[in-house]
Amino acid sequence: MKRAAERLLEALARLPDTQREAFLLQQEGDLSIEEIGAATGVSRETAKSRLRYALAKLREELSKP
């Protein structure tokens, strides 16, 4: 369990700042895509894209052995 948490933190650190911010606002802040956009000053579509890319990169990183 501890190693999984470390891997997640390492993967998060490798994300671009904007993607990490979107991911954390959704996961930790429980914000909707619209709320993420408002909080970061971007459109709903940009917030959605940032979140989608962040999730894809995290899945890729965490699927590696």
Backbone as CSV, one residue per row, in Angstrom:
resi,resn,N_x,N_y,N_z,CA_x,CA_y,CA_z,C_x,C_y,C_z
1,MET,0.829,-1.205,0.000,0.000,0.000,0.000,0.868,1.261,0.000
2,LYS,1.909,1.252,0.830,2.780,2.419,0.905,3.460,2.675,-0.434
3,ARG,3.906,1.611,-1.098,4.569,1.767,-2.398,3.587,2.321,-3.429
4,ALA,2.329,1.907,-3.386,1.325,2.421,-4.329,1.129,3.920,-4.131
5,ALA,1.104,4.355,-2.885,0.954,5.783,-2.603,2.167,6.558,-3.093
6,GLU,3.349,5.987,-2.904,4.569,6.640,-3.387,4.560,6.751,-4.908
7,ARG,4.134,5.690,-5.574,4.080,5.702,-7.043,3.092,6.759,-7.531
8,LEU,1.959,6.877,-6.846,0.972,7.882,-7.235,1.540,9.287,-7.066
9,LEU,2.192,9.545,-5.946,2.779,10.865,-5.714,3.860,11.181,-6.740
10,GLU,4.662,10.196,-7.100,5.692,10.389,-8.115,5.063,10.694,-9.477
11,ALA,4.004,9.961,-9.813,3.319,10.184,-11.088,2.673,11.572,-11.107
12,LEU,2.083,11.969,-10.002,1.488,13.307,-9.915,2.545,14.389,-10.098
13,ALA,3.707,14.186,-9.536,4.782,15.176,-9.628,5.262,15.350,-11.065
14,ARG,5.118,14.314,-11.875,5.568,14.382,-13.270,4.538,15.025,-14.194
15,LEU,3.326,15.226,-13.718,2.313,15.874,-14.555,2.642,17.359,-14.739
16,PRO,2.252,17.926,-15.880,2.350,19.390,-16.006,1.503,20.049,-14.912
17,ASP,1.923,21.218,-14.483,1.234,21.909,-13.381,-0.268,22.045,-13.609
18,THR,-0.661,22.415,-14.831,-2.081,22.651,-15.099,-2.896,21.367,-14.983
19,GLN,-2.312,20.253,-15.412,-3.010,18.973,-15.326,-3.079,18.486,-13.879
20,ARG,-1.981,18.651,-13.154,-1.969,18.250,-11.743,-3.005,19.062,-10.956
21,GLU,-3.065,20.347,-11.246,-4.022,21.210,-10.559,-5.456,20.755,-10.821
22,ALA,-5.777,20.482,-12.074,-7.128,20.027,-12.418,-7.452,18.716,-11.711
23,PHE,-6.507,17.792,-11.726,-6.723,16.497,-11.075,-6.963,16.668,-9.578
24,LEU,-6.121,17.451,-8.929,-6.249,17.622,-7.486,-7.520,18.380,-7.107
25,LEU,-7.898,19.356,-7.917,-9.147,20.068,-7.632,-10.344,19.135,-7.713
26,GLN,-10.297,18.197,-8.651,-11.404,17.248,-8.752,-11.366,16.221,-7.617
27,GLN,-10.198,15.635,-7.401,-10.093,14.546,-6.429,-10.105,15.019,-4.983
28,GLU,-9.341,16.032,-4.695,-9.231,16.513,-3.315,-10.279,17.579,-3.000
29,GLY,-10.563,18.421,-3.990,-11.509,19.503,-3.771,-12.941,19.144,-4.097
30,ASP,-13.115,17.978,-4.750,-14.439,17.499,-5.138,-15.173,18.517,-6.019
31,LEU,-14.410,19.195,-6.886,-14.996,20.200,-7.779,-15.439,19.555,-9.091
32,SER,-16.465,20.118,-9.673,-16.931,19.680,-10.982,-16.030,20.297,-12.050
33,ILE,-16.184,19.846,-13.273,-15.393,20.411,-14.371,-15.674,21.906,-14.510
34,GLU,-16.927,22.288,-14.382,-17.287,23.709,-14.465,-16.610,24.502,-13.349
35,GLU,-16.591,23.951,-12.151,-15.966,24.625,-11.011,-14.444,24.702,-11.180
36,ILE,-13.852,23.658,-11.749,-12.412,23.673,-12.010,-12.087,24.786,-13.001
37,GLY,-12.885,24.894,-14.052,-12.686,25.949,-15.035,-12.780,27.324,-14.403
38,ALA,-13.792,27.522,-13.568,-13.970,28.818,-12.912,-12.812,29.120,-11.961
39,ALA,-12.371,28.116,-11.227,-11.296,28.317,-10.253,-9.955,28.611,-10.919
40,THR,-9.760,28.064,-12.111,-8.477,28.239,-12.790,-8.533,29.277,-13.904
41,GLY,-9.715,29.816,-14.163,-9.850,30.869,-15.164,-9.799,30.388,-16.599
42,VAL,-10.217,29.130,-16.821,-10.241,28.592,-18.179,-11.655,28.123,-18.508
43,SER,-11.865,27.825,-19.775,-13.190,27.346,-20.190,-13.448,25.935,-19.670
44,ARG,-14.696,25.547,-19.705,-15.083,24.194,-19.299,-14.335,23.161,-20.132
45,GLU,-14.239,23.403,-21.436,-13.586,22.450,-22.333,-12.094,22.320,-22.031
46,THR,-11.452,23.420,-21.697,-10.025,23.364,-21.348,-9.842,22.593,-20.046
47,ALA,-10.681,22.860,-19.080,-10.602,22.131,-17.805,-10.826,20.642,-18.034
48,LYS,-11.789,20.318,-18.867,-12.094,18.921,-19.178,-10.902,18.243,-19.854
49,SER,-10.261,18.940,-20.795,-9.099,18.388,-21.487,-7.942,18.167,-20.525
50,ARG,-7.691,19.128,-19.663,-6.598,18.997,-18.701,-6.814,17.787,-17.797
51,LEU,-8.035,17.613,-17.366,-8.349,16.487,-16.500,-8.213,15.169,-17.258
52,ARG,-8.710,15.132,-18.483,-8.623,13.916,-19.297,-7.167,13.524,-19.534
53,TYR,-6.321,14.492,-19.896,-4.902,14.192,-20.120,-4.216,13.749,-18.832
54,ALA,-4.546,14.380,-17.735,-3.954,13.990,-16.449,-4.308,12.551,-16.113
55,LEU,-5.564,12.192,-16.271,-5.986,10.826,-15.963,-5.306,9.813,-16.870
56,ALA,-5.187,10.138,-18.146,-4.539,9.221,-19.087,-3.066,9.021,-18.719
57,LYS,-2.376,10.102,-18.371,-0.961,9.990,-18.003,-0.782,9.221,-16.700
58,LEU,-1.669,9.458,-15.748,-1.574,8.728,-14.486,-1.834,7.244,-14.695
59,ARG,-2.833,6.909,-15.490,-3.098,5.498,-15.773,-1.889,4.838,-16.421
60,GLU,-1.305,5.547,-17.390,-0.141,5.005,-18.080,1.022,4.777,-17.114
61,GLU,1.299,5.776,-16.301,2.414,5.676,-15.341,2.186,4.550,-14.336
62,LEU,0.964,4.461,-13.825,0.692,3.492,-12.769,0.504,2.073,-13.300
63,SER,0.345,1.929,-14.601,0.216,0.578,-15.171,1.578,-0.063,-15.413
64,LYS,2.634,0.731,-15.352,3.984,0.201,-15.538,4.360,-0.633,-14.308
65,PRO,5.073,-1.726,-14.561,5.478,-2.580,-13.412,6.475,-1.911,-12.497
